[in-house]
Amino acid sequence: MKTTSEKEENGAETPKRFRQAWLKDWLKQTGFLLSLPVMILFFAGFIGPLLLVGIYSFMPSKEFGLDHVPTLENYADIFSSSYYLSFGWSLILALVTTVLLILISWPVAYGLAKSFKRSMILTLILVLPLFVSENVRLFGWVLMLVNHGVLDGSLNAMFGVDLPSLLYNVPVILLGLLYTYLPFMLFPMVLGISMIPESCREASFDMGANRWQVFKEIELPLAMPGILIGSLLTFVLVMGSISEAKILGGQSIIMISHDIETAFTYAQNWPLGSALATLLILLIGALVLTLLSKLDLDRLFGRKK
């Protein structure tokens, strides 16, 4: 039988447990209510426009109302014309830019995270251009590379060498993409490399591993989260880029973002532009989800050994 003191303790614990359960329920409800404005803003500012674009893509050409019969003619026009070339150029340039930026950014990121004594100065140099409009920076490259521009004029004055215009071709578009999106690959990679414990590297060298083995078995796997984040950012941004191809490339190639802009502005064909934008979103989403499904994210982010 329970003593009087034990009964009193159990009687005191029951209201306490009730209060704790009520507090947990209240916190859950309060958390939902507090997050409700953000959820509404997220839907109105992000999900809502995407849904509207998807709905417009099924409207008849050059019609702006939502009371018309849905049609697939916009998608039929896309697949029956040469828009696949624009999708192809965007995809190729996005993949090439991402791969090249991984190779370019690794030594710089490694130096910023591990080696450079005054890394803050270099970081500031890399960040400062981001405060200037992308178009202004690209027009700076135009002044540098155009015929009789800064580069051509300097070489002609010093060595008597005349250079043709270096603009309006695929390599200079790629140069502009590398220049513009370098920070989006570099800084996530710096974060990933900075998370590599120095003790792991030192222990590997003490066990007789060479530099390549340390890179392959220690540094690259531990820095992979930063590389993955930078790659996704770069790929998605380049797929939707437009300024580099227009300013540096002229009409040498047409990227899909240029076709979308033309459909929405000059052609005033919003349903066609919506269909192109919808296909671009689906293409990017399918590629990203396919990549993520092939990777063991738990192992990459250290949640599973």
N, C-alpha and C positions, 0 to 999 in steps of 0.2 A: 504494500500500500504506500501511496505517496504521502510524504509528510506535509505539514501545513506550509512550511517554507517553500517546498518544491511547487505546490499549487499556486502560491503567490507569485513565484518567478514565471511560471507558465502563463498565468493570467496577465502579467505585465508584458510578456513577449508577444502575445497575440495582437494587441493594438499596435505595437511597434512594427510587426510584420505587415499589418494592414496599411500602415502609413507608408512603409517602404514600397509596397506594391502600388499604392495610389500615386506615389511620387514618380515611379517609373512610368506609369501610364500617362501621367500629366506631362512628363518631359517628352515622351514620344509624341503626344498630341501637340504640345507647344512647338517642338522641333518642326513638325509638319507645317504648322501654321506660320512659323517664322520663315520657312523655305518657300512658302506659297508665292509671295511676290516675285522671288527670283525665278521660280518655275514659270510663272505667267510671262515674265519678261523674256525668258529663254524661248518659250513657245512663240510669243508674238514677234520676237526679233530674229529667230533662227528657223524654227520648224515651220512657222506660218508662211514665210516667203518661199521656202522650198516646196511646200504643198501647193502654193499658188502657182509657182512656175510649172509644177507637174500638171496641174489642171489646165493651164493655158496651152500646154503642149498638145492637148487633144482637141483644141478649138480649131475651127476652119481658118484658113489663111487670111491674114489681115483683118480679123474680127477681134474686137476687144471686149465683147460681152461674154458673160458666163451662162447665158440662156440659150446657147446654140447646141445643136446635136454634136456630141463628141465624134471625132474622126481621127483616123490614122494617116491622113494624107501628108502631114508634116514629116512623119517618120518615113513614109514611102518616098518622099522627095529627097530626104537625106541619104537613104540607102541606094537611090537610083542616080545620084549625082556624085561629084568628086569630093565630097566632104571627108571621105575616108583618108584622103591625102593630108588634110589638116590634122585629123586625129593622129595619123601616123607620125607626122613631123613633131607634134607635141609630145607624143609618147617617146619617140627616139631621143629627142633633146632632153626630156626629163630624166630618162634612164642614164644617158651619157653624162649629163651634168651631175647627177647624184653619185655615180661611180667616180668621176674625176674629183669631185669635192671630197669624197672619203680619202682618196690618195693624197690630195693636197693638204687637207686639214689635219691629218694625223700627226705629221712632224711638228706643225705649228701648235696644235693643241697639246702635244706632249711637252713641248718647250714651255708653254704657258703654265701647265699644271705642275711640272716637275723640275725644269732646268733653269729657265730664265730668272735672273735675280730681280729684274725690274719689269716683271710681266704686266704690272698695272699700266705702265706707259704704252706698251704695245696693245693692250686691251683698249685703252682710250683711243689710240689711233684707229683701231678697227671699228670702234663704236661710233666715233664722230661722224663718219659719212651717213650713218642712218638718220641723223638729224636733218639731212638735206633731202629734198624730194628726189625720188628715183629718176624721174624724167630729167631733172637738172643734171644729175650725175651722168646720165647716159649722153646728154648733149655735150658734156665735157669730153667724153670719148669721141664724139663726132668731131669736135674741134681738134682733137689730137690726131685722128686718123684720116680725116678728109684730105683730098688732094690740095696741095699748097697750104696745109694746116701746120700745126706745131711740129709734128714729127717730120713731115716732108720738108718743111721750110728749114728746120734746123739741120737736117742732113745735107740739104742743098747748099746752105750757107757754109757749112764746115768742110764738107767733102765733095761738093759738086754732084751729089747723087740725087736723081729725081725718082721718087717713088710714085707708083700709080695709087689711086684711091684704094684704101684697104677696107672700105665700107661695102655694105650691100652684098654680103655673102654669108654662108652658113658658119664658117669659123669665127667671124666677128660676132655673130649672134651668140655662139657658144661662149665666147669671151665675155660678153655682156652678162650672160646668165651666171657664169662662174663668179664674176665680180659682184653681182647684185646679191646672190644668195649664199655667198661664203659665210657670213656670220650665222646663218640659220643652221649650218652644219657644224661650224667651228665650236660655238659655245656649248651646245649639248655634249659634244665630244670632249671638251675640256672638263665638263662636270663629270663625265664618265671616267676619264683617266684620273682625275683627282681623287676618286673613290678607291683607287687601287692601293692597298696597304703596302707601304715600303718594306715592311718586314717579309712579305711574301716574295718580293723580288730578291731581297738579300738572302733569304733562306734557299731560294732556287739556285742562286750563284754559288752559295756555300756547298750545295749538294752536287755541284759539278755541271750544272746546266749552262749551255752557251747562250749567246744573246738571242738567237733565233728561237730556241726552245722557250726561253722566258717570254718572248713576245707571243708565241703561238699558244702556249699553255697557260700563261698567267695574265698578261696584259690585255690581249685581245678579248678573251672571254669576259673578264671583269669590266672592260670598257664597253662591252656590247650594248648595254641599255642606252648609253649616250649616243652610240653610233646609230642604233635603231631609231631613236627619237629624231636625230638630225636628218637621217635619210627620209623618214616619213614627211617631215616638215619640208625638206627641199623638193622632194618629188611632187607633193601636192601643190606647192607654190609655183613650181616651174610649169606644171600642166596647165595652170590657169594664167600664166604670164602673157603679156601682150606688148609691153613697151619695148623690150629688147628687139623683137622681130620687126616692129614698126619703125623704130628710130635708127637702129644699127643695120637692120637687114633690108629696109625698104620693101620692095615687093619680090625679093628673091625667094622667099617661102611665105606661106600663109599658115599661121597656127590657128587652132580651133577657137581660141579666145577672140581672135580677130573676126572670124566668121560670126560669132555670137554678137559681138559689138555691132557689126554691120547689119545684122538682121534686126536688132533692137533699135538702131538709130537711123541710118540712111535708108534702109529698105522699109522701115516701119512695119516689119512683119514679126510681131511679138510671138505668135504661136510657133513659128519656125525657130526663132531664137530660144524660146522656152524648150522646144524639143532638143535642140543642140545642147543647151545647158543641162537638161535632164540626162542625156546620154553621157555627157562628160562626167557628171556626178556619179552615175552608175558605173562607168568605166573605172574611175579612180577608186570608188568604194570596193568594187570587185577585186581589183589588183591588190589593194591594201589588205582586205580581208583574206585573200588567198595567201599572201605573204605571212600574215600573222598566224593563220591556221597551220602553216608548215613549220613554224618555229615553236620551240618549247619555251614559252614566256616565263613559266615558273622557274626554270633552270637559268634563263638569262638574267632574271631579276633577283636571283639568289634565294628564292622561296623554296627551292627543292634542290637537293644534292644528288 
